[in-house]
Amino acid sequence: MKNSYIKEVDIVRSFKTRSSCGFNKTEIARVVKSMPNIHQDRFHDALMGSIGDLDDKGNFVIPRRDVEKAVICGIKNENILWEELS
């Protein structure tokens, strides 16, 4: 059985970001907007444990893998487990 979140994870994986380090807040907003079935509270709660980085211009970015995990939590309407945090 195919997981219900595969399409959304593919969107994150193929999304062209400005930084190779990950997503900035504008890019995250665009990703979430493209997913009408995502539970935004679960998505944002999952990102709360993410440890980001600064790109070469000093902008805060969140790693792609953390955005993928947050998308899965948002689609499944589940909380992220502490073991899954970066």
Order of alpha helices (4+ residues) and beta strands (2+ residues): alpha-alpha-alpha-beta-beta-alpha
